[in-house]
């Protein structure tokens, strides 16, 4: 079932590493026809030029994200964006994104994906995570978490779903249904 939209819709899927953002996003793209803007594509591009977390990396990554959102909104192109809240993303990014999308006639739906810690760690070393150079080591994840790497201000969620309790297909269907209800 494709979701018919009035104006651009940005589905902002966020959560910790290994929560299932990309897997759910792929399912959701199939259900809705929305384009998938996977954040690792930008991260991979920018890290080919600058070290992760460096000032030029942070600036260019956010510029690409924001420019893509603005152009998609101008073109009435609905997107699903995957986002891992972490400390190298400036706090103002969310406000900048909101302003850019809304000023271009778009709407944002914040969807938080959660999972218990055991589930995250079980998924962490899956082969599929290595395809995009994702964090794929439980030891490194624990170390980064302890060091505060995933510290980011709490984001408001329009919808919060626990991926340890439902499959990616069911989770995507819940998001699609929510979006559909918002259009009525």
N, C-alpha and C positions, 0 to 999 in steps of 0.2 A: 504494500500500500504506500504510494507516494503521498507525501504531505503537501497539499496545495498551500502556498504562502502568499500573503500580501506583504510586500517589502522583504528586505533581506533579514534573515534570521541567523544569528551566530550562536551555535550550541557550544558552550565553553565547558568541555569535559575536563575536570581536574581531580587530582588525587595523587597519592604517593607513588613511587616507583613500584611496578609489578601489580598494581591494582586492576589492570585490565583496560586502561584507557584506549589504546589502539585497537584492541580486539573488539571492544564494545563500539568504538567509532566506526570500524569497518562494517559491522552489522547494522548500525544506525544509518550509515550512508546507503546501504542496500535498501533499507526500508523507506527512507525519505527522499532519496535522490540528491541529497545535499552533498557538496564537495567536501572531501576530507583534507584538512590542513594539519598534517602531523608535525608537531613541533620539532621532532628530531631531524626533519629535513632541513630546517633552518639552522639548527645547532650544528649539523654536519657541515653545511655550507660555511658557516662562520668560523668553525674550528679549523677549517682548511686554511684560514688566513691568520687567525689570532687564537692564543691560548684560551681555553674555557675559563670564564670568570674574569678575564682581563677587562680593563675599561673599554678598549675598542670592540671586544667581543660583545659585551653587554650593550653598548650603544648600537652596534650594527644589528644584533639579533632583534632588539626591540624595534628598531626602525623598520626592519623587514616585516615583522609581525604587524605593526601598526599600519604600514603602507598597504599590506595585503588586505587587512580588514577594511580600510577606507575604500580601496578600489572595488572590493567585493560588494560593499554597501552601495557604492555609486552604480554598480552594474546590476544590482538586485540579485546577487549570487549568494545563496545561503550556504553556510559553512559549518563544519564540525571542527573544532580546534581542540587538540589535546594539550594539556598543560600540567606540569609538575611544579607546584609551588615550592620554591627554594630560594635561598638567600642571595643568589646572584641576580635575581629579577628585582628591579627597583620597585619599591612600594607604589610609586606613582603610575606604574604600568597599567594597573587595573583602571584607575581613573582616566588615564589617557585613552585607553581602549574604549571605555564607556562613552567618552565625549566624541571620539572619532566616529564610532559606529552610529550613535544616536544622531549626531549632526548630519550624517549622510542618510538618514531615514531608516536605519537598521534597528533591530532589537536583539537583545542578548538574553539567553537562557543559561544560567549557571547550574551545572549538574555536577554534584560532588559524588565521586565514587570512593567507597571505603571498603576495607577488608581487614579482618583480624591479622595481627602480626604474624602468626603462624602461617596463614595463607599467603601473605606477601613473601615471606621467606621461602616457602615451598615453590612459588612461581619464579623467584628471583633468578635462578640458574637455568631456566628453560632455554633451549636452543633458539627459540623464536626471538628472544630478547637480544641475542648477539647480532642479528641481521642489521639492526640500526645502531650498533655500538652502544646499546643501553647498558645501564648498570646491571651486571649479571653475576655479582659475587655477594653472597650473604655477609661474608666477613667485611667487605668494603662498605656495604650498605650499613651495617651496624656501626662501623667506625665513623662514617659520614654523619649518620643520625646522631651519634653521641657528640660529635663536634658541632652540631647545630646546622648542618648543611641544608636541612629541609625546613628550617625555621622560616616562616612567612606569616604575615598577618592573616587571621582567619577570614576566609571569603564567605560571603553570604551565598547560600544555595537556594535556588528555586526548587530544586529536587535533590534529594540525597538518597543514594542507593548502595546497599551492601553487596559487593560482588562475590563475597564468600557464601552468600545465601541464594544466588541465582546465576544461571548461565549467562554468557555474553548475549545470546539471542534474546533471552527473557528480559535482561537489563535494557537492551536496545529497544525492545518493544515497549517497555514502560516509559522510556524517554520519548519515543515517537508518539505514544498515546498522549503523554503530557503536552507535547508541542501541539498536537492536533486539538486538544481541548482549549489551548490558549488562543486559537484562531477563531473560536466561536463567539 
